[in-house]
Amino acid sequence: MCFWSEKKPNLTPIYHARIFLAQRRSMKTLTELAADLNIPYYRIKYAHLSGKLQEPEKVGGIRIYSRKMIDKVRAYFAGSKNNP
């Protein structure tokens, strides 16, 4: 059987992102970060869209938060809870 006739697995971008996250345990997606901070995900998304928080890197269209970005988001929302 030739290499071009072998069936290759259909790897979606989400699958690639999950492989990437498995390699980097300190990174999180938007929904995982929101769950850890106990806030709705759209509040974080709105902070990015309004320019209050820097946009994180995206892998396959999914926001991937590094440890440094997680700390920035946590500090931003800790300050906003004190000032409603």
Backbone as a printed PyTorch tensor [residue, N CA C, xyz], in Angstrom:
tensor([[[  0.8440,  -1.1720,   0.0000],
         [  0.0000,   0.0000,   0.0000],
         [  0.8980,   1.2460,   0.0000]],

        [[  0.5740,   2.1920,  -0.8250],
         [  1.3600,   3.4210,  -0.9470],
         [  0.9700,   4.3980,   0.1540]],

        [[  1.8900,   5.2850,   0.4700],
         [  1.6370,   6.2050,   1.5770],
         [  0.4930,   7.1750,   1.2810]],

        [[  0.2540,   7.5130,   0.0180],
         [ -0.8120,   8.4590,  -0.2790],
         [ -2.1920,   7.8170,  -0.2810]],

        [[ -2.2250,   6.5000,  -0.3100],
         [ -3.5250,   5.8330,  -0.2830],
         [ -3.9270,   5.4020,   1.1270]],

        [[ -3.0210,   5.5590,   2.0950],
         [ -3.3670,   5.2170,   3.4690],
         [ -4.3290,   6.2510,   4.0260]],

        [[ -5.2740,   5.7810,   4.7820],
         [ -6.2510,   6.6980,   5.3710],
         [ -5.6290,   7.3960,   6.5740]],

        [[ -5.6760,   8.7120,   6.5640],
         [ -5.1150,   9.4980,   7.6530],
         [ -6.2350,   9.9460,   8.5850]],

        [[ -5.9630,  10.0270,   9.8660],
         [ -7.0130,  10.4590,  10.7970],
         [ -7.3780,  11.9230,  10.5480]],

        [[ -8.6410,  12.2450,  10.7240],
         [ -9.1210,  13.6090,  10.5690],
         [ -8.9480,  14.3260,  11.9050]],

        [[ -7.8970,  15.1220,  12.0010],
         [ -7.6080,  15.8280,  13.2450],
         [ -8.1590,  17.2440,  13.1570]],

        [[ -9.1140,  17.5400,  13.9820],
         [ -9.7140,  18.8670,  13.9860],
         [ -8.8430,  19.8300,  14.7860]],

        [[ -9.0300,  21.1470,  14.5970],
         [ -8.2650,  22.1140,  15.3930],
         [ -8.4680,  21.9450,  16.8930]],

        [[ -9.6730,  21.5750,  17.3140],
         [ -9.9330,  21.3840,  18.7450],
         [ -9.0940,  20.2240,  19.2750]],

        [[ -8.9630,  19.1740,  18.4740],
         [ -8.1380,  18.0400,  18.8710],
         [ -6.6890,  18.4770,  19.0310]],

        [[ -6.1980,  19.2740,  18.0970],
         [ -4.8270,  19.7830,  18.1860],
         [ -4.6530,  20.6420,  19.4330]],

        [[ -5.6250,  21.4700,  19.7440],
         [ -5.5500,  22.3190,  20.9330],
         [ -5.5130,  21.4690,  22.1930]],

        [[ -6.2830,  20.3910,  22.2230],
         [ -6.2820,  19.5330,  23.4110],
         [ -4.9540,  18.8070,  23.5710]],

        [[ -4.3350,  18.4160,  22.4580],
         [ -3.0050,  17.8090,  22.5330],
         [ -2.0200,  18.8360,  23.0800]],

        [[ -2.1150,  20.0610,  22.5730],
         [ -1.2380,  21.1340,  23.0300],
         [ -1.4160,  21.3820,  24.5230]],

        [[ -2.6640,  21.4140,  24.9850],
         [ -2.9260,  21.6360,  26.4040],
         [ -2.4470,  20.4700,  27.2590]],

        [[ -2.5340,  19.2730,  26.7430],
         [ -2.0590,  18.1180,  27.4980],
         [ -0.5500,  18.2050,  27.7100]],

        [[  0.1340,  18.7820,  26.7320],
         [  1.5750,  18.9420,  26.8600],
         [  1.9150,  20.0690,  27.8270]],

        [[  1.0670,  21.0340,  27.9210],
         [  1.3170,  22.2120,  28.7540],
         [  0.2360,  22.2980,  29.8310]],

        [[  0.4060,  21.5960,  30.8990],
         [ -0.6100,  21.5280,  31.9490],
         [ -0.8760,  22.8640,  32.6280]],

        [[  0.0670,  23.7960,  32.5430],
         [ -0.1290,  25.0810,  33.2110],
         [ -0.9960,  26.0250,  32.3860]],

        [[ -1.3860,  25.6290,  31.1880],
         [ -2.2110,  26.4790,  30.3310],
         [ -3.6680,  26.0550,  30.4220]],

        [[ -4.5620,  27.0230,  30.1900],
         [ -5.9940,  26.7500,  30.2820],
         [ -6.7330,  27.4040,  29.1300]],

        [[ -7.9260,  26.9050,  28.8490],
         [ -8.8030,  27.5420,  27.8720],
         [ -9.6490,  28.5820,  28.5820]],

        [[-10.4210,  29.3380,  27.8100],
         [-11.2700,  30.3820,  28.3750],
         [-12.2770,  29.8080,  29.3690]],

        [[-12.9380,  28.7290,  28.9970],
         [-13.9610,  28.1670,  29.8890],
         [-13.3530,  27.5580,  31.1510]],

        [[-12.1740,  26.9460,  31.0160],
         [-11.5040,  26.3930,  32.2030],
         [-11.0880,  27.5140,  33.1590]],

        [[-10.5650,  28.6050,  32.5990],
         [-10.1590,  29.7440,  33.4180],
         [-11.3620,  30.3690,  34.1150]],

        [[-12.4550,  30.5380,  33.3770],
         [-13.6630,  31.1120,  33.9670],
         [-14.2030,  30.2400,  35.0940]],

        [[-14.1500,  28.9340,  34.9130],
         [-14.6170,  28.0270,  35.9570],
         [-13.7310,  28.1250,  37.2000]],

        [[-12.4160,  28.2380,  36.9930],
         [-11.4930,  28.3740,  38.1310],
         [-11.7170,  29.6730,  38.8930]],

        [[-12.0320,  30.7530,  38.1510],
         [-12.2520,  32.0540,  38.7840],
         [-13.6880,  32.2360,  39.2790]],

        [[-14.5520,  31.2900,  38.9320],
         [-15.9540,  31.3210,  39.3310],
         [-16.6700,  32.5670,  38.7980]],

        [[-16.4070,  32.8830,  37.5230],
         [-17.0900,  33.9850,  36.8350],
         [-17.5540,  33.4720,  35.4780]],

        [[-18.5520,  34.1100,  34.8710],
         [-18.9810,  33.6840,  33.5360],
         [-17.8830,  33.9530,  32.4990]],

        [[-17.7640,  33.0620,  31.5220],
         [-16.7120,  33.1950,  30.5200],
         [-16.8410,  34.4800,  29.7230]],

        [[-18.0800,  34.9690,  29.5290],
         [-18.2750,  36.1540,  28.6930],
         [-17.7330,  37.4180,  29.3490]],

        [[-17.5480,  37.4230,  30.6590],
         [-16.9260,  38.5950,  31.2980],
         [-15.4580,  38.7110,  30.9030]],

        [[-14.7710,  37.5720,  30.8210],
         [-13.3770,  37.5810,  30.3880],
         [-13.3070,  37.9730,  28.9130]],

        [[-14.1970,  37.4030,  28.1170],
         [-14.2230,  37.6950,  26.6840],
         [-14.4900,  39.1830,  26.4450]],

        [[-15.4120,  39.7680,  27.2030],
         [-15.7190,  41.1920,  27.0650],
         [-14.5220,  42.0490,  27.4660]],

        [[-13.7860,  41.6500,  28.4950],
         [-12.5970,  42.4060,  28.9080],
         [-11.5560,  42.4150,  27.7900]],

        [[-11.4670,  41.3370,  27.0280],
         [-10.5550,  41.3050,  25.8780],
         [-11.0650,  42.2180,  24.7710]],

        [[-12.3540,  42.1050,  24.4530],
         [-12.9180,  42.8880,  23.3580],
         [-12.9030,  44.3870,  23.6440]],

        [[-13.0420,  44.7660,  24.9040],
         [-13.0390,  46.1850,  25.2560],
         [-11.6230,  46.7430,  25.4250]],

        [[-10.6150,  45.8710,  25.3520],
         [ -9.2280,  46.3140,  25.4310],
         [ -8.6830,  46.4440,  26.8400]],

        [[ -9.4200,  45.9770,  27.8180],
         [ -8.9540,  46.0690,  29.2070],
         [ -7.9460,  44.9790,  29.5470]],

        [[ -8.0390,  43.8630,  28.8490],
         [ -7.0870,  42.7630,  29.0050],
         [ -6.4990,  42.4260,  27.6390]],

        [[ -5.2300,  42.0790,  27.6250],
         [ -4.5590,  41.6820,  26.3950],
         [ -5.1360,  40.3570,  25.9050]],

        [[ -5.2990,  40.2350,  24.5940],
         [ -5.8230,  39.0080,  23.9970],
         [ -4.7540,  37.9080,  24.0710]],

        [[ -5.1030,  36.7030,  24.5520],
         [ -4.1040,  35.6160,  24.6250],
         [ -3.8980,  34.9780,  23.2500]],

        [[ -2.9270,  34.0840,  23.1700],
         [ -2.6970,  33.3560,  21.9270],
         [ -3.8680,  32.4300,  21.6520]],

        [[ -4.0940,  32.1500,  20.3570],
         [ -5.1480,  31.2210,  19.9760],
         [ -4.5360,  30.0430,  19.2490]],

        [[ -5.0460,  28.8650,  19.5560],
         [ -4.6500,  27.6370,  18.8720],
         [ -5.9230,  27.0290,  18.3150]],

        [[ -6.0220,  26.9950,  17.0110],
         [ -7.2300,  26.4630,  16.3840],
         [ -8.4640,  27.2710,  16.7350]],

        [[ -8.3190,  28.5810,  16.9500],
         [ -9.4400,  29.4430,  17.2830],
         [ -9.8190,  29.4270,  18.7570]],

        [[ -9.0670,  28.7080,  19.5750],
         [ -9.3620,  28.6120,  21.0040],
         [ -8.3310,  29.4260,  21.7650]],

        [[ -8.8060,  30.2950,  22.6510],
         [ -7.8880,  31.0920,  23.4600],
         [ -7.1450,  30.1880,  24.4470]],

        [[ -5.8200,  30.3310,  24.4710],
         [ -4.9850,  29.5370,  25.3580],
         [ -4.2800,  30.4950,  26.3110]],

        [[ -4.5380,  30.3400,  27.5990],
         [ -3.9890,  31.2320,  28.6180],
         [ -2.7630,  30.6010,  29.2640]],

        [[ -1.6410,  31.3100,  29.1950],
         [ -0.4240,  30.8660,  29.8720],
         [ -0.5380,  31.2170,  31.3570]],

        [[  0.4090,  30.7560,  32.1380],
         [  0.4000,  31.0450,  33.5820],
         [  0.4460,  32.5610,  33.8170]],

        [[  1.2310,  33.2780,  33.0160],
         [  1.3470,  34.7260,  33.1610],
         [  0.0170,  35.4210,  32.8640]],

        [[ -0.6680,  34.9900,  31.7970],
         [ -1.9690,  35.5750,  31.4470],
         [ -3.0270,  35.2240,  32.4950]],

        [[ -2.9500,  34.0220,  33.0390],
         [ -3.9000,  33.6130,  34.0760],
         [ -3.7700,  34.5330,  35.2860]],

        [[ -2.5310,  34.8400,  35.6660],
         [ -2.3060,  35.7400,  36.7990],
         [ -2.8370,  37.1410,  36.5180]],

        [[ -2.6800,  37.6300,  35.2720],
         [ -3.1880,  38.9580,  34.9110],
         [ -4.7140,  39.0040,  34.9670]],

        [[ -5.3470,  37.9610,  34.4470],
         [ -6.8140,  37.9040,  34.4640],
         [ -7.3170,  37.8110,  35.9000]],

        [[ -6.6610,  36.9970,  36.7000],
         [ -7.0500,  36.8410,  38.1100],
         [ -6.9260,  38.1790,  38.8480]],

        [[ -5.8310,  38.9050,  38.6100],
         [ -5.6280,  40.2090,  39.2570],
         [ -6.6570,  41.2240,  38.7790]],

        [[ -6.9870,  41.2100,  37.5030],
         [ -7.9830,  42.1460,  36.9620],
         [ -9.3450,  41.9230,  37.6200]],

        [[ -9.7610,  40.6840,  37.7090],
         [-11.0830,  40.4170,  38.2730],
         [-11.0960,  40.4920,  39.7960]],

        [[ -9.9570,  40.3170,  40.4310],
         [ -9.9030,  40.5260,  41.8870],
         [-10.0960,  42.0060,  42.1890]],

        [[ -9.5380,  42.8720,  41.3430],
         [ -9.7090,  44.3110,  41.5170],
         [-11.1040,  44.7820,  41.1720]],

        [[-11.7380,  44.1430,  40.1870],
         [-13.0870,  44.5680,  39.7890],
         [-14.1420,  44.1200,  40.7950]],

        [[-13.8610,  43.0880,  41.5820],
         [-14.8280,  42.6630,  42.6010],
         [-14.8730,  43.6730,  43.7490]],

        [[-13.7330,  44.3370,  43.9900],
         [-13.7140,  45.3550,  45.0290],
         [-14.4190,  46.6280,  44.5960]],

        [[-14.4330,  46.8780,  43.2880],
         [-15.0660,  48.0720,  42.7360],
         [-16.1800,  47.6660,  41.7960]],

        [[-17.4110,  47.5210,  42.2590],
         [-18.4970,  47.0500,  41.3870],
         [-18.8890,  47.9860,  40.3130]]])
